[in-house]
């Protein structure tokens, strides 16, 4: 169930330093702060649905949100996981289009909703902010092109290894020689990120464990050999 939380002023928000609002002048920050709403969401709740009209943008204060598309067979293709400081919904808003994907809460979250008028006023009255948004849109397009290439040229094993490395990079907690991914995802959700069947992910995770690349702790994944996963994913930092 959604619930309104006491609005934290943007200038005091800890997640602001991770967002595209980090360098905004005080007058713009105050305007956003006065017009936004901070709402608490529970795991499993839908933030927005594909095909609906955006009325503003979302800025994640805390928690994790999965952005996904649903295929005709009902399977989810997870496009990316959004975390603290990330914006959601701005590409549809700027394109004056309905959402091309859906968003669901993966980990209990607090999310600020910034109305369309407030966001656009800030965008068109601050050139550096306009440039940051444009750069972010270009970056998203580049990532989508890379994923399309990976889907056609990389094996499922390579894609899974890369997804595990990405999760470790974003949500990993160091524990000496190992790194626990501090985010619980179902095997179906991991399959949705890789773009394959759940059964294939279960089988490959078991093989990765047997090869001493990872350890499994319930639904959590512990990375034991990051270099081995990198070699397997054909990824070179």
FENDASUL-V374281 format. One record per run of one state. SS is the DSSP state (H for helix, E for strand, L for the rest). FROM is the first residue (numbers start at 0). TO is the last residue. Records with the same first field share a line. If there is no record, write none. Layout:
SS=FROM-TO / FROM-TO
This chain:
L=0-1 / 4-8 / 12-12 / 18-24 / 35-35 / 41-44 / 48-51 / 53-54 / 70-74 / 82-85 / 88-88 / 94-96 / 98-100 / 124-125 / 153-154 / 175-176 / 181-185 / 194-196 / 210-212 / 217-218 / 223-224 / 233-236
E=2-3 / 36-40 / 45-47 / 52-52 / 55-69 / 75-81 / 86-87 / 97-97 / 101-114 / 171-174 / 177-180 / 213-216 / 219-222
H=9-11 / 13-17 / 25-34 / 89-93 / 115-123 / 126-152 / 155-170 / 186-193 / 197-209 / 225-232
